[in-house]
């Protein structure tokens, strides 16, 4: 879970999902875990499978290893920084499957490079095969710069796309015509990946 906002995280739905899928592990910002604790039974054993992440902007990225997964996380301020949403724990997750594909999800991250510049080795160490930046990264020069020069994914798909953005690329605003976007619920893409030596 990238952050606790209703358009990304519904506590009751997540709790129900975890109860119905006992093999699932959840990693989430501490704010989201607190929201789950607020509605769960005090002795709910589901929290044995939940890892809360405590990070401030500028902190060293954290890393977890679980069942053939390398899970890396860093806090990137929510869009609107530095004026708004400063209290939102927006986490960017980079997940690598068993030395295979690496996927990066940015949540609602702000586009400024200053948020990425404090950990250049972290971003250089593992380039994502697929990145999920918010669609506004494609609409700003700072967002495009972060994608192209800092994150360098093999492919990027814009997320958090408003329903007002046409599914037909030719009908979109110019900045979104040549990019891949998730515009319909349930869309999928196949993930290609580089080998370890690249």
C-alpha positions as CSV (number, residue, x, y, z in Angstrom):
1,X,0.0,0.0,0.0
2,X,1.5,3.3,-1.0
3,X,-0.4,5.6,1.4
4,X,-3.6,6.0,3.3
5,X,-6.0,7.9,1.1
6,X,-9.5,6.5,0.3
7,X,-8.7,6.2,-3.4
8,X,-5.8,3.9,-2.6
9,X,-6.8,2.1,0.5
10,X,-10.1,1.0,2.1
11,X,-9.3,-0.4,5.5
12,X,-12.3,-2.8,5.7
13,X,-11.8,-4.2,2.2
14,X,-8.1,-4.8,3.0
15,X,-8.9,-6.5,6.3
16,X,-11.5,-8.7,4.6
17,X,-9.0,-9.6,1.9
18,X,-6.4,-10.6,4.4
19,X,-8.9,-12.7,6.4
20,X,-9.9,-14.5,3.2
21,X,-6.3,-15.0,1.9
22,X,-4.2,-16.3,4.7
23,X,-1.0,-16.6,2.6
24,X,-0.9,-12.9,1.8
25,X,1.6,-10.6,3.5
26,X,1.0,-6.9,3.7
27,X,3.6,-4.1,3.8
28,X,2.2,-0.7,4.4
29,X,2.9,2.8,5.8
30,X,2.3,3.0,9.6
31,X,-0.7,5.3,9.0
32,X,-2.5,2.5,7.0
33,X,-1.7,-0.1,9.6
34,X,-3.1,2.1,12.3
35,X,-6.3,2.4,10.3
36,X,-6.5,-1.4,10.1
37,X,-5.9,-1.6,13.9
38,X,-8.7,0.9,14.5
39,X,-11.3,-1.4,13.0
40,X,-9.9,-4.9,13.8
41,X,-10.5,-7.0,16.8
42,X,-7.8,-6.4,19.4
43,X,-6.6,-10.0,19.2
44,X,-6.8,-10.3,15.4
45,X,-3.9,-12.6,14.3
46,X,-3.9,-11.0,10.8
47,X,-1.4,-8.5,12.1
48,X,1.2,-11.2,12.3
49,X,1.3,-10.9,8.5
50,X,1.4,-7.1,8.3
51,X,4.6,-5.1,8.3
52,X,4.2,-1.4,9.2
53,X,6.9,0.8,7.6
54,X,8.0,3.9,9.5
55,X,9.9,6.3,7.2
56,X,10.3,10.0,7.0
57,X,11.1,11.9,3.8
58,X,14.9,11.7,3.3
59,X,15.3,8.6,5.4
60,X,17.5,5.7,4.1
61,X,15.4,3.2,2.1
62,X,14.4,0.0,3.9
63,X,14.6,-3.5,2.5
64,X,12.7,-6.7,3.4
65,X,13.2,-10.2,2.0
66,X,10.2,-12.7,2.0
67,X,9.5,-15.8,0.0
68,X,11.4,-15.1,-3.2
69,X,10.7,-11.4,-3.0
70,X,13.0,-8.5,-2.5
71,X,10.9,-5.6,-1.2
72,X,12.4,-2.1,-1.1
73,X,10.7,1.0,0.1
74,X,11.5,4.7,0.3
75,X,9.3,7.6,1.4
76,X,8.6,10.2,-1.4
77,X,6.4,13.1,-0.4
78,X,2.8,13.1,-1.7
79,X,2.0,15.4,-4.7
80,X,1.3,18.9,-3.5
81,X,4.6,19.1,-1.6
82,X,5.7,21.4,0.0
83,X,2.4,23.2,0.6
84,X,-0.1,20.3,1.0
85,X,-0.4,16.7,2.3
86,X,2.8,16.9,4.3
87,X,1.4,14.5,6.9
88,X,0.7,11.7,4.3
89,X,3.2,8.8,4.4
90,X,3.5,8.2,0.7
91,X,5.8,5.2,0.1
92,X,7.4,4.1,-3.2
93,X,7.7,0.3,-3.4
94,X,10.3,-1.5,-5.6
95,X,9.7,-5.2,-5.6
96,X,11.8,-7.8,-7.3
97,X,10.5,-11.4,-7.9
98,X,13.1,-14.1,-7.3
99,X,15.9,-12.3,-9.2
100,X,13.4,-11.7,-12.0
101,X,11.3,-8.7,-12.9
102,X,11.5,-5.6,-10.8
103,X,8.4,-3.4,-10.5
104,X,8.3,0.1,-9.0
105,X,5.0,1.7,-7.7
106,X,5.3,5.4,-6.7
107,X,1.8,6.0,-5.2
108,X,1.0,9.7,-5.5
109,X,4.6,10.8,-5.4
110,X,5.6,14.4,-6.0
111,X,7.6,14.9,-9.2
112,X,10.6,16.9,-7.9
113,X,14.0,15.3,-8.2
114,X,15.1,16.5,-4.8
115,X,13.1,13.6,-3.3
116,X,15.2,11.1,-5.3
117,X,18.6,12.9,-5.1
118,X,19.3,11.9,-1.5
119,X,19.7,8.2,-2.4
120,X,21.3,8.1,-5.9
121,X,22.9,4.7,-5.3
122,X,19.5,3.2,-4.3
123,X,18.0,4.3,-7.7
124,X,21.1,3.2,-9.7
125,X,21.3,-0.2,-8.0
126,X,18.2,-1.7,-9.5
127,X,16.4,-0.3,-12.5
128,X,12.7,-1.3,-12.8
129,X,11.5,-3.4,-15.6
130,X,8.1,-1.7,-15.1
131,X,7.3,1.5,-13.2
132,X,3.9,2.8,-12.2
133,X,4.3,6.6,-11.8
134,X,1.2,8.8,-11.4
135,X,0.1,10.1,-14.8
136,X,1.2,13.6,-13.9
137,X,4.9,12.5,-14.2
138,X,4.3,12.6,-18.0
139,X,2.9,16.1,-17.9
140,X,5.7,17.9,-16.1
141,X,9.4,18.4,-17.1
142,X,10.5,17.4,-13.5
143,X,8.4,14.2,-13.7
144,X,9.8,13.2,-17.1
145,X,13.3,14.0,-15.9
146,X,12.9,11.8,-12.8
147,X,11.6,8.9,-15.0
148,X,14.3,9.3,-17.7
149,X,17.4,10.2,-15.7
150,X,16.8,8.9,-12.2
151,X,14.5,5.8,-12.3
152,X,15.1,4.7,-15.9
153,X,12.5,2.0,-16.2
154,X,12.3,-0.3,-19.2
155,X,8.7,0.7,-19.4
156,X,6.3,3.0,-17.5
157,X,2.6,3.0,-17.2
158,X,0.8,6.0,-15.8
159,X,-1.6,5.4,-13.0
160,X,-4.2,7.4,-11.1
161,X,-5.6,8.6,-14.5
162,X,-8.8,10.6,-14.2
163,X,-11.9,9.1,-15.9
164,X,-11.9,12.3,-18.1
165,X,-8.7,11.2,-19.9
166,X,-9.8,9.4,-23.1
167,X,-8.8,5.7,-23.6
168,X,-7.9,6.5,-27.2
169,X,-4.4,8.0,-27.1
170,X,-5.1,10.2,-30.2
171,X,-7.9,12.0,-28.2
172,X,-5.7,12.8,-25.2
173,X,-3.8,16.0,-24.4
174,X,-0.5,16.2,-26.2
175,X,1.6,15.2,-23.2
176,X,-0.3,11.9,-22.7
177,X,-0.6,10.8,-26.4
178,X,2.7,8.8,-26.6
179,X,2.6,7.2,-23.1
180,X,1.1,4.0,-21.8
181,X,-1.7,4.7,-19.2
182,X,-4.0,2.5,-17.2
183,X,-7.4,4.1,-18.1
184,X,-9.8,1.3,-17.3
185,X,-10.3,-0.7,-14.1
186,X,-8.8,-4.2,-14.3
187,X,-6.3,-3.4,-17.1
188,X,-3.2,-5.6,-17.2
189,X,0.2,-5.7,-18.9
190,X,2.8,-8.4,-19.3
191,X,6.0,-7.7,-17.5
192,X,9.3,-8.2,-19.4
193,X,12.5,-8.1,-17.5
194,X,16.2,-7.6,-17.8
195,X,18.7,-10.2,-16.5
196,X,20.7,-9.6,-13.3
197,X,23.8,-8.5,-15.2
198,X,22.1,-5.5,-16.7
